[in-house]
């Protein structure tokens, strides 16, 4: 996901979403890249969600009608598989299954096995965590204060991710980052590459 901010000829941010219908995305070397363009959190800001078909370097062009809005190179890393530590019997490898979390337990329902047969089994996996965040060993407290009248807001947070990555405390794609409220509720967030 990335944001595109519409600006006039003088560099001032536009205050409307009038350009939404004229915006498009062209991805070189990724003809099958899937994308969606939506209105952002404030007028004149657009959110682009892109799914690239494979790893590699992709030239991305944001077009406003026939005019080039911006161009950049997206570097897509290979997927990083995480190996779960399992004590006892693990369910067989499967796909197209359903999984839910209830009271710190994971329940796996059905799916399709490696031999492409349908599975009708149910597995209960006990995580041993009393809270979801208990499995995150490297934690930092970040205090964000807002007025009681604000229902929701977007807050920009700068984090030393490069230092955490080089120290082995964060994965290169930030997929192991988690933000929580004081009550332990997950906070929705996105990472903007720099």
N, CA, C and O of each residue as an XYZ file, in Angstrom:
776
protein
N       0.841     -1.161      0.000
C       0.000      0.000      0.000
C       0.889      1.227      0.000
O       1.903      1.262      0.697
N       0.522      2.222     -0.766
C       1.184      3.512     -0.705
C       0.151      4.603     -0.918
O      -0.934      4.362     -1.446
N       0.511      5.810     -0.496
C      -0.386      6.954     -0.647
C       0.116      7.862     -1.747
O       1.322      8.008     -1.945
N      -0.803      8.466     -2.454
C      -0.504      9.442     -3.498
C      -1.238     10.720     -3.118
O      -2.452     10.709     -2.915
N      -0.496     11.826     -3.021
C      -1.085     13.106     -2.631
C      -1.189     13.982     -3.872
O      -0.185     14.282     -4.518
N      -2.423     14.393     -4.201
C      -2.660     15.251     -5.368
C      -2.257     16.686     -5.027
O      -2.681     17.241     -4.013
N      -1.422     17.278     -5.901
C      -0.960     18.651     -5.687
C      -1.203     19.464     -6.950
O      -1.254     18.920     -8.053
N      -1.356     20.793     -6.773
C      -1.524     21.662     -7.932
C      -0.153     22.036     -8.503
O       0.873     21.549     -8.029
N      -0.139     22.890     -9.510
C       1.107     23.261    -10.186
C       2.090     23.971     -9.258
O       3.280     24.043     -9.564
N       1.611     24.495     -8.128
C       2.472     25.207     -7.188
C       2.904     24.332     -6.014
O       3.604     24.800     -5.115
N       2.492     23.069     -6.020
C       2.873     22.150     -4.956
C       1.926     22.126     -3.778
O       2.208     21.466     -2.778
N       0.803     22.833     -3.870
C      -0.181     22.834     -2.786
C      -1.061     21.589     -2.873
O      -1.490     21.190     -3.956
N      -1.319     20.987     -1.722
C      -2.153     19.786     -1.709
C      -3.586     20.124     -2.107
O      -4.171     21.087     -1.611
N      -4.140     19.317     -3.012
C      -5.532     19.474     -3.425
C      -6.440     19.092     -2.261
O      -6.072     18.258     -1.434
N      -7.592     19.683     -2.194
C      -8.521     19.403     -1.101
C      -9.805     18.759     -1.601
O     -10.889     19.044     -1.092
N      -9.680     17.889     -2.597
C     -10.855     17.157     -3.075
C     -10.386     15.819     -3.644
O      -9.195     15.603     -3.868
N     -11.340     14.940     -3.868
C     -11.052     13.641     -4.480
C     -11.547     13.631     -5.926
O     -11.900     12.570     -6.439
N     -11.580     14.766     -6.582
C     -12.115     14.855     -7.937
C     -11.321     14.033     -8.953
O     -11.870     13.654     -9.987
N     -10.052     13.750     -8.688
C      -9.202     13.044     -9.645
C      -9.334     11.526     -9.574
O      -8.709     10.828    -10.373
N     -10.114     11.000     -8.658
C     -10.156      9.550     -8.450
C     -10.454      8.783     -9.730
O      -9.798      7.778    -10.007
N     -11.416      9.226    -10.507
C     -11.795      8.511    -11.734
C     -10.697      8.529    -12.780
O     -10.639      7.629    -13.617
N      -9.814      9.539    -12.758
C      -8.769      9.642    -13.784
C      -7.466      8.969    -13.377
O      -6.549      8.875    -14.193
N      -7.359      8.497    -12.135
C      -6.118      7.875    -11.678
C      -6.029      6.426    -12.152
O      -7.023      5.701    -12.178
N      -4.825      6.027    -12.522
C      -4.582      4.634    -12.895
C      -3.160      4.270    -12.485
O      -2.352      5.135    -12.147
N      -2.877      2.998    -12.522
C      -1.570      2.487    -12.129
C      -1.044      1.607    -13.245
O      -1.743      0.714    -13.725
N       0.204      1.861    -13.661
C       0.857      1.045    -14.680
C       2.087      0.428    -14.036
O       2.938      1.141    -13.505
N       2.183     -0.905    -14.082
C       3.307     -1.616    -13.473
C       4.064     -2.338    -14.575
O       3.550     -3.290    -15.160
N       5.301     -1.886    -14.866
C       6.143     -2.566    -15.845
C       6.683     -3.844    -15.233
O       6.967     -3.871    -14.035
N       6.832     -4.890    -16.004
C       7.315     -6.211    -15.582
C       6.341     -6.897    -14.632
O       6.689     -7.907    -14.021
N       5.148     -6.375    -14.498
C       4.171     -6.985    -13.612
C       2.782     -6.806    -14.176
O       1.892     -6.271    -13.514
N       2.603     -7.258    -15.410
C       1.336     -7.041    -16.107
C       0.154     -7.609    -15.328
O      -0.974     -7.137    -15.466
N       0.419     -8.625    -14.508
C      -0.683     -9.219    -13.761
C      -0.778     -8.686    -12.335
O      -1.451     -9.287    -11.497
N      -0.109     -7.556    -12.044
C      -0.234     -6.955    -10.721
C      -1.674     -6.472    -10.529
O      -2.245     -5.825    -11.407
N      -2.245     -6.793     -9.381
C      -3.617     -6.420     -9.068
C      -3.568     -5.172     -8.197
O      -2.767     -5.094     -7.266
N      -4.422     -4.195     -8.495
C      -4.403     -2.990     -7.668
C      -5.805     -2.418     -7.488
O      -6.715     -2.650     -8.284
N      -5.933     -1.660     -6.402
C      -7.165     -0.953     -6.080
C      -6.781      0.452     -5.653
O      -5.787      0.643     -4.954
N      -7.571      1.444     -6.074
C      -7.336      2.831     -5.695
C      -8.544      3.299     -4.892
O      -9.687      3.129     -5.317
N      -8.280      3.890     -3.726
C      -9.356      4.331     -2.850
C      -9.086      5.744     -2.342
O      -7.958      6.231     -2.405
N     -10.124      6.389     -1.844
C      -9.954      7.679     -1.188
C      -9.160      7.472      0.099
O      -9.379      6.504      0.828
N      -8.230      8.399      0.369
C      -7.426      8.314      1.576
C      -8.134      8.897      2.783
O      -9.338      9.151      2.751
N      -7.370      9.107      3.852
C      -7.939      9.582      5.106
C      -8.337     11.050      5.047
O      -9.148     11.500      5.857
N      -7.784     11.801      4.107
C      -8.179     13.194      3.944
C      -8.305     13.494      2.464
O      -7.735     12.789      1.632
N      -9.049     14.537      2.131
C      -9.293     14.864      0.732
C      -7.988     15.195      0.027
O      -7.111     15.851      0.588
N      -7.872     14.729     -1.219
C      -6.662     14.944     -2.008
C      -5.617     13.868     -1.806
O      -4.569     13.900     -2.451
N      -5.878     12.907     -0.918
C      -4.956     11.796     -0.674
C      -5.639     10.518     -1.150
O      -6.795     10.254     -0.819
N      -4.905      9.733     -1.929
C      -5.430      8.480     -2.484
C      -4.577      7.326     -1.986
O      -3.358      7.456     -1.875
N      -5.205      6.205     -1.687
C      -4.497      5.012     -1.250
C      -4.492      3.988     -2.368
O      -5.540      3.665     -2.927
N      -3.314      3.479     -2.693
C      -3.141      2.459     -3.712
C      -2.749      1.160     -3.017
O      -1.767      1.123     -2.276
N      -3.500      0.113     -3.248
C      -3.188     -1.211     -2.734
C      -2.777     -2.062     -3.928
O      -3.541     -2.210     -4.882
N      -1.561     -2.626     -3.875
C      -1.029     -3.375     -5.014
C      -0.589     -4.752     -4.547
O       0.076     -4.878     -3.519
N      -0.956     -5.789     -5.299
C      -0.459     -7.146     -5.075
C       0.377     -7.503     -6.296
O      -0.135     -7.596     -7.412
N       1.669     -7.699     -6.068
C       2.580     -8.035     -7.163
C       2.582     -9.546     -7.380
O       2.444    -10.302     -6.419
N       2.739    -10.002     -8.636
C       2.595    -11.428     -8.944
C       3.764    -12.292     -8.480
O       3.605    -13.504     -8.335
N       4.928    -11.702     -8.245
C       6.107    -12.468     -7.865
C       7.164    -11.500     -7.354
O       6.982    -10.284     -7.419
N       8.266    -12.038     -6.845
C       9.344    -11.176     -6.365
C      10.069    -10.541     -7.551
O      10.000    -11.036     -8.675
N      10.760     -9.443     -7.280
C      11.511     -8.760     -8.328
C      11.379     -7.256     -8.207
O      10.797     -6.750     -7.247
N      11.922     -6.540     -9.189
C      11.847     -5.085     -9.239
C      10.797     -4.676    -10.258
O      10.794     -5.169    -11.386
N       9.912     -3.783     -9.864
C       8.817     -3.345    -10.718
C       8.820     -1.823    -10.807
O       8.888     -1.141     -9.785
N       8.748     -1.293    -12.010
C       8.603      0.141    -12.192
C       7.118      0.466    -12.104
O       6.310     -0.056    -12.872
N       6.770      1.336    -11.159
C       5.373      1.677    -10.903
C       5.146      3.121    -11.331
O       5.870      4.018    -10.900
N       4.148      3.350    -12.174
C       3.777      4.685    -12.631
C       2.352      4.979    -12.205
O       1.435      4.216    -12.510
N       2.167      6.086    -11.499
C       0.823      6.560    -11.163
C       0.467      7.589    -12.219
O       1.167      8.587    -12.391
N      -0.621      7.340    -12.921
C      -1.058      8.224    -13.999
C      -2.316      8.976    -13.579
O      -3.227      8.402    -12.982
N      -2.355     10.274    -13.901
C      -3.552     11.097    -13.719
C      -4.010     11.474    -15.120
O      -3.556     12.468    -15.685
N      -4.908     10.675    -15.671
C      -5.272     10.840    -17.077
C      -4.077     10.434    -17.933
O      -3.590      9.310    -17.812
N      -3.592     11.334    -18.801
C      -2.413     11.062    -19.629
C      -1.129     11.572    -18.998
O      -0.050     11.374    -19.557
N      -1.222     12.227    -17.840
C      -0.050     12.808    -17.197
C       0.520     11.860    -16.152
O      -0.216     11.175    -15.442
N       1.859     11.834    -16.073
C       2.543     11.031    -15.070
C       2.480     11.747    -13.733
O       2.956     12.874    -13.602
N       1.884     11.085    -12.729
C       1.814     11.666    -11.389
C       3.084     11.423    -10.613
O       3.606     12.334     -9.970
N       3.590     10.196    -10.663
C       4.872      9.853    -10.043
C       5.322      8.504    -10.575
O       4.535      7.741    -11.135
N       6.610      8.228    -10.387
C       7.192      6.965    -10.826
C       8.192      6.525     -9.776
O       8.945      7.343     -9.246
N       8.203      5.238     -9.473
C       9.177      4.697     -8.519
C       9.375      3.217     -8.799
O       8.617      2.606     -9.552
N      10.399      2.654     -8.184
C      10.683      1.227     -8.323
C      10.269      0.519     -7.046
O      10.712      0.883     -5.957
N       9.426     -0.485     -7.178
C       9.019     -1.311     -6.042
C       9.884     -2.564     -6.046
O       9.925     -3.291     -7.038
N      10.565     -2.813     -4.952
C      11.390     -4.010     -4.811
C      10.597     -5.002     -3.961
O      10.355     -4.764     -2.777
N      10.198     -6.108     -4.573
C       9.382     -7.109     -3.896
C      10.278     -8.269     -3.493
O      10.865     -8.940     -4.342
N      10.376     -8.496     -2.195
C      11.220     -9.564     -1.639
C      10.476    -10.890     -1.680
O       9.247    -10.915     -1.734
N      11.219    -11.991     -1.655
C      10.533    -13.287     -1.608
C       9.797    -13.449     -0.279
O      10.189    -12.877      0.738
N       8.749    -14.220     -0.307
C       7.983    -14.483      0.912
C       8.862    -15.213      1.926
O       9.665    -16.074      1.566
N       8.699    -14.860      3.175
C       9.471    -15.493      4.244
C       8.540    -16.444      4.989
O       7.580    -16.018      5.630
N       8.833    -17.711      4.896
C       8.020    -18.701      5.597
C       8.452    -18.769      7.054
O       9.646    -18.793      7.352
N       7.501    -18.798      7.944
C       7.788    -18.900      9.371
C       7.510    -20.329      9.810
O       6.444    -20.879      9.529
N       8.454    -20.914     10.486
C       8.288    -22.272     10.972
C       7.765    -22.231     12.401
O       8.370    -21.613     13.277
N       6.656    -22.883     12.624
C       6.070    -22.924     13.962
C       6.762    -24.003     14.785
O       7.095    -25.074     14.278
N       6.969    -23.703     16.054
C       7.496    -24.699     16.979
C       6.303    -25.454     17.534
O       5.421    -24.863     18.158
N       6.277    -26.756     17.307
C       5.123    -27.569     17.697
C       5.583    -28.630     18.685
O       6.559    -29.342     18.446
N       4.870    -28.722     19.791
C       5.113    -29.779     20.771
C       3.946    -30.747     20.666
O       2.801    -30.368     20.914
N       4.220    -31.980     20.306
C       3.153    -32.946     20.095
C       2.895    -33.114     18.609
O       3.764    -32.828     17.785
N       1.713    -33.572     18.271
C       1.350    -33.851     16.893
C       0.878    -32.573     16.201
O       0.064    -31.823     16.741
N       1.393    -32.344     15.019
C       0.980    -31.176     14.229
C      -0.015    -31.613     13.167
O       0.052    -32.746     12.690
N      -0.936    -30.734     12.787
C      -1.848    -31.101     11.707
C      -1.074    -31.251     10.396
O      -0.051    -30.593     10.205
N      -1.549    -32.102      9.500
C      -0.872    -32.245      8.216
C      -0.932    -30.933      7.414
O      -1.822    -30.110      7.624
N       0.010    -30.756      6.511
C       0.048    -29.571      5.656
C      -1.244    -29.497      4.855
O      -1.737    -30.509      4.355
N      -1.798    -28.265      4.737
C      -3.066    -28.085      4.046
C      -3.169    -26.674      3.500
O      -2.381    -25.799      3.859
N      -4.136    -26.460      2.636
C      -4.455    -25.125      2.146
C      -5.966    -25.042      1.999
O      -6.660    -26.052      2.111
N      -6.485    -23.821      1.743
C      -7.924    -23.567      1.641
C      -8.684    -24.021      2.892
O      -9.828    -24.467      2.810
N      -8.027    -23.900      4.045
C      -8.657    -24.261      5.307
C      -9.175    -23.000      5.996
O      -8.963    -21.883      5.523
N      -9.846    -23.198      7.104
C     -10.325    -22.095      7.920
C      -9.661    -22.204      9.286
O      -9.509    -23.297      9.833
N      -9.263    -21.037      9.836
C      -8.647    -21.033     11.159
C      -9.181    -19.839     11.941
O      -9.271    -18.731     11.411
N      -9.532    -20.067     13.195
C      -9.992    -18.998     14.079
C      -9.235    -19.085     15.389
O      -8.691    -20.133     15.736
N      -9.205    -17.961     16.124
C      -8.574    -17.902     17.440
C      -9.651    -17.605     18.457
O     -10.368    -16.611     18.344
N      -9.766    -18.474     19.459
C     -10.721    -18.284     20.545
C      -9.994    -18.585     21.849
O      -9.446    -19.672     22.030
N      -9.996    -17.612     22.754
C      -9.378    -17.794     24.070
C      -7.944    -18.309     23.970
O      -7.572    -19.250     24.672
N      -7.152    -17.710     23.117
C      -5.729    -18.041     22.927
C      -5.501    -19.437     22.360
O      -4.384    -19.949     22.430
N      -6.527    -20.062     21.804
C      -6.385    -21.337     21.118
C      -6.700    -21.127     19.640
O      -7.564    -20.323     19.290
N      -5.999    -21.850     18.782
C      -6.272    -21.801     17.350
C      -7.029    -23.060     16.957
O      -6.653    -24.168     17.341
N      -8.102    -22.883     16.187
C      -8.886    -24.007     15.686
C      -8.753    -24.033     14.168
O      -9.019    -23.039     13.493
N      -8.336    -25.187     13.639
C      -8.141    -25.364     12.203
C      -9.216    -26.327     11.707
O      -9.390    -27.422     12.242
N      -9.940    -25.887     10.659
C     -11.040    -26.694     10.124
C     -10.760    -27.067      8.673
O     -10.506    -26.196      7.841
N     -10.805    -28.350      8.375
C     -10.795    -28.839      7.002
C      -9.673    -28.333      6.132
O      -8.550    -28.124      6.593
N      -9.993    -28.138      4.859
C      -9.014    -27.700      3.876
C      -8.755    -28.782      2.846
O      -9.513    -29.743      2.712
N      -7.668    -28.598      2.127
C      -7.256    -29.555      1.101
C      -5.834    -29.986      1.425
O      -4.964    -29.152      1.676
N      -5.600    -31.312      1.418
C      -4.281    -31.851      1.723
C      -3.329    -31.754      0.541
O      -3.707    -31.332     -0.552
N      -2.069    -32.159      0.789
C      -1.050    -32.100     -0.264
C      -1.407    -32.948     -1.476
O      -1.025    -32.632     -2.603
N      -2.144    -34.029     -1.236
C      -2.531    -34.903     -2.356
C      -3.827    -34.426     -3.017
O      -4.397    -35.136     -3.846
N      -4.287    -33.241     -2.659
C      -5.475    -32.583     -3.226
C      -6.788    -33.280     -2.865
O      -7.770    -33.201     -3.603
N      -6.786    -33.963     -1.719
C      -8.036    -34.529     -1.208
C      -8.588    -33.583     -0.141
O      -7.839    -32.914      0.571
N      -9.913    -33.548     -0.053
C     -10.549    -32.685      0.936
C     -10.407    -33.283      2.329
O     -10.560    -34.491      2.513
N     -10.117    -32.439      3.299
C      -9.950    -32.861      4.683
C     -11.181    -32.437      5.480
O     -11.716    -31.350      5.260
N     -11.630    -33.275      6.393
C     -12.806    -32.935      7.201
C     -12.469    -32.930      8.687
O     -13.360    -33.049      9.528
N     -11.188    -32.793      9.009
C     -10.788    -32.844     10.405
C     -10.778    -31.457     11.048
O     -10.779    -30.435     10.362
N     -10.767    -31.452     12.379
C     -10.683    -30.224     13.162
C      -9.549    -30.379     14.161
O      -9.437    -31.407     14.829
N      -8.695    -29.341     14.262
C      -7.558    -29.355     15.179
C      -7.668    -28.182     16.126
O      -8.026    -27.073     15.728
N      -7.353    -28.442     17.395
C      -7.243    -27.371     18.381
C      -5.768    -27.250     18.743
O      -5.150    -28.205     19.214
N      -5.219    -26.068     18.516
C      -3.811    -25.816     18.816
C      -3.747    -24.831     19.973
O      -4.246    -23.710     19.871
N      -3.139    -25.245     21.062
C      -3.003    -24.384     22.232
C      -1.700    -23.608     22.108
O      -0.621    -24.195     22.026
N      -1.810    -22.284     22.094
C      -0.613    -21.461     21.901
C       0.182    -21.284     23.178
O       1.391    -21.063     23.125
N      -0.469    -21.377     24.316
C       0.221    -21.153     25.580
C       0.340    -19.681     25.927
O       0.923    -19.337     26.956
N      -0.196    -18.809     25.094
C      -0.136    -17.377     25.356
C      -1.444    -16.921     25.984
O      -2.525    -17.271     25.510
N      -1.340    -16.140     27.051
C      -2.557    -15.583     27.631
C      -3.022    -14.367     26.840
O      -4.206    -14.028     26.858
N      -2.094    -13.709     26.145
C      -2.450    -12.623     25.233
C      -1.700    -12.850     23.932
O      -0.658    -13.506     23.909
N      -2.239    -12.303     22.851
C      -1.603    -12.480     21.543
C      -0.175    -11.944     21.544
O       0.709    -12.543     20.932
N       0.057    -10.827     22.222
C       1.361    -10.162     22.193
C       2.411    -10.876     23.022
O       3.584    -10.507     22.967
N       2.028    -11.887     23.788
C       2.984    -12.557     24.652
C       4.117    -13.208     23.846
O       5.222    -13.369     24.364
N       3.858    -13.582     22.592
C       4.883    -14.194     21.760
C       5.874    -13.202     21.178
O       6.843    -13.604     20.534
N       5.646    -11.909     21.395
C       6.551    -10.885     20.891
C       7.533    -10.543     22.013
O       7.163     -9.915     23.005
N       8.784    -10.961     21.842
C       9.766    -10.826     22.906
C      10.389     -9.439     22.995
O      10.743     -9.004     24.091
N      10.533     -8.737     21.883
C      11.149     -7.413     21.888
C      10.040     -6.376     21.831
O       9.369     -6.244     20.807
N       9.841     -5.642     22.915
C       8.731     -4.702     22.999
C       9.236     -3.321     23.388
O      10.235     -3.184     24.094
N       8.538     -2.320     22.924
C       8.814     -0.932     23.288
C       7.482     -0.244     23.536
O       6.502     -0.498     22.834
N       7.449      0.624     24.534
C       6.245      1.375     24.858
C       6.273      2.691     24.087
O       7.287      3.389     24.058
N       5.162      3.011     23.474
C       4.994      4.251     22.726
C       3.694      4.885     23.209
O       2.631      4.274     23.098
N       3.764      6.071     23.727
C       2.578      6.745     24.236
C       2.062      7.735     23.197
O       2.802      8.608     22.744
N       0.803      7.599     22.824
C       0.143      8.526     21.906
C      -1.055      9.079     22.654
O      -1.933      8.324     23.073
N      -1.096     10.387     22.821
C      -2.195     11.013     23.534
C      -3.060     11.782     22.550
O      -2.558     12.365     21.589
N      -4.346     11.777     22.793
C      -5.292     12.511     21.962
C      -6.408     13.015     22.848
O      -6.580     12.552     23.976
N      -7.157     13.956     22.337
C      -8.252     14.500     23.136
C      -9.383     13.475     23.207
O      -9.527     12.632     22.321
N     -10.163     13.557     24.247
C     -11.242     12.579     24.441
C     -12.339     12.717     23.397
O     -13.152     11.806     23.238
N     -12.381     13.845     22.675
C     -13.425     14.028     21.668
C     -13.093     13.334     20.355
O     -13.977     13.147     19.519
N     -11.825     12.944     20.156
C     -11.444     12.276     18.912
C     -11.876     10.820     18.962
O     -11.493     10.083     19.871
N     -12.673     10.407     17.983
C     -13.112      9.016     17.911
C     -12.013      8.165     17.310
O     -11.670      7.109     17.843
N     -11.466      8.625     16.204
C     -10.348      7.914     15.580
C      -9.464      8.942     14.910
O      -9.901     10.045     14.585
N      -8.230      8.569     14.712
C      -7.298      9.482     14.068
C      -6.157      8.688     13.474
O      -5.917      7.541     13.851
N      -5.458      9.307     12.544
C      -4.276      8.707     11.945
C      -3.071      9.419     12.538
O      -3.009     10.648     12.542
N      -2.130      8.657     13.029
C      -0.941      9.211     13.656
C       0.281      8.683     12.912
O       0.418      7.475     12.716
N       1.164      9.582     12.502
C       2.401      9.168     11.842
C       3.434      8.892     12.924
O       3.676      9.731     13.792
N       4.040      7.711     12.865
C       5.038      7.300     13.853
C       6.313      6.932     13.101
O       6.282      6.130     12.168
N       7.419      7.516     13.507
C       8.711      7.159     12.928
C       9.410      6.207     13.898
O       9.621      6.539     15.064
N       9.762      5.034     13.409
C      10.407      4.020     14.236
C      11.781      3.675     13.663
O      11.965      3.724     12.447
N      12.744      3.328     14.510
C      14.090      2.980     14.026
C      14.143      1.548     13.491
O      14.879      0.704     14.003
N      13.349      1.294     12.451
C      13.237     -0.077     11.945
C      14.557     -0.609     11.401
O      14.839     -1.797     11.557
N      15.377      0.230     10.768
C      16.660     -0.247     10.219
C      17.545     -0.781     11.338
O      18.178     -1.826     11.186
N      17.592     -0.074     12.453
C      18.401     -0.532     13.585
C      17.846     -1.830     14.162
O      18.607     -2.732     14.512
N      16.527     -1.925     14.262
C      15.926     -3.148     14.786
C      16.186     -4.323     13.853
O      16.443     -5.436     14.313
N      16.121     -4.082     12.526
C      16.382     -5.159     11.562
C      17.829     -5.626     11.662
O      18.093     -6.828     11.703
N      18.769     -4.680     11.701
C      20.187     -5.073     11.765
C      20.506     -5.765     13.086
O      21.440     -6.564     13.158
N      19.731     -5.462     14.137
C      19.927     -6.116     15.428
C      19.177     -7.426     15.558
O      19.205     -8.055     16.615
N      18.499     -7.851     14.480
C      17.782     -9.118     14.500
C      16.485     -9.074     15.295
O      15.961    -10.121     15.673
N      15.958     -7.883     15.554
C      14.744     -7.749     16.357
C      13.496     -7.515     15.521
O      12.389     -7.470     16.056
N      13.668     -7.362     14.190
C      12.540     -7.097     13.306
C      12.853     -7.677     11.934
O      13.977     -7.561     11.444
N      11.856     -8.302     11.316
C      12.064     -8.861      9.979
C      12.118     -7.747      8.945
O      11.596     -6.655      9.171
N      12.747     -8.025      7.818
C      12.960     -7.021      6.777
C      11.654     -6.485      6.210
O      11.615     -5.342      5.755
N      10.590     -7.269      6.223
C       9.309     -6.799      5.688
C       8.376     -6.259      6.784
O       7.221     -5.939      6.506
N       8.864     -6.156      8.011
C       8.104     -5.651      9.172
C       6.849     -6.471      9.456
O       5.936     -5.982     10.123
N       6.786     -7.707      8.963
C       5.585     -8.519      9.152
C       5.410     -8.983     10.597
O       4.339     -9.465     10.966
N       6.446     -8.843     11.413
C       6.327     -9.252     12.808
C       6.165     -8.062     13.746
O       6.432     -8.171     14.942
N       5.726     -6.924     13.203
C       5.468     -5.744     14.027
C       4.018     -5.772     14.486
O       3.125     -6.153     13.730
N       3.792     -5.367     15.721
C       2.453     -5.394     16.306
C       2.283     -4.152     17.157
O       3.155     -3.833     17.967
N       1.180     -3.448     16.988
C       0.850     -2.292     17.821
C      -0.400     -2.624     18.623
O      -1.378     -3.140     18.082
N      -0.358     -2.321     19.932
C      -1.461     -2.631     20.821
C      -1.824     -1.417     21.658
O      -0.984     -0.552     21.910
N      -3.079     -1.355     22.086
C      -3.506     -0.341     23.042
C      -3.094     -0.788     24.439
O      -2.596     -1.900     24.614
N      -3.300      0.071     25.431
C      -3.008     -0.308     26.821
C      -3.840     -1.509     27.263
O      -3.432     -2.267     28.143
N      -5.020     -1.678     26.637
C      -5.892     -2.798     26.985
C      -5.558     -4.085     26.236
O      -6.221     -5.104     26.428
N      -4.528     -4.045     25.379
C      -4.135     -5.228     24.626
C      -4.862     -5.416     23.318
O      -4.709     -6.455     22.676
N      -5.662     -4.425     22.897
C      -6.364     -4.519     21.619
C      -5.414     -4.162     20.483
O      -4.601     -3.246     20.613
N      -5.516     -4.885     19.366
C      -4.677     -4.601     18.209
C      -5.049     -3.259     17.579
O      -6.220     -2.884     17.528
N      -4.034     -2.548     17.104
C      -4.221     -1.275     16.431
C      -3.892     -1.467     14.956
O      -2.831     -1.996     14.624
N      -4.783     -1.048     14.072
C      -4.535     -1.152     12.635
C      -3.432     -0.169     12.256
O      -3.411      0.963     12.738
N      -2.514     -0.604     11.388
C      -1.434      0.267     10.941
C      -0.927     -0.203      9.594
O      -1.217     -1.322      9.170
N      -0.177      0.641      8.924
C       0.511      0.271      7.708
C       1.916      0.846      7.769
O       2.178      1.808      8.491
N       2.821      0.239      6.995
C       4.220      0.647      6.975
C       4.501      1.278      5.624
O       4.225      0.686      4.581
N       5.047      2.475      5.651
C       5.430      3.150      4.414
C       6.940      3.056      4.264
O       7.670      3.560      5.117
N       7.429      2.418      3.196
C       8.877      2.326      3.003
C       9.478      3.693      2.725
O       8.825      4.558      2.142
N      10.708      3.885      3.138
C      11.398      5.165      2.921
C      12.567      4.934      2.022
O      13.295      5.874      1.702
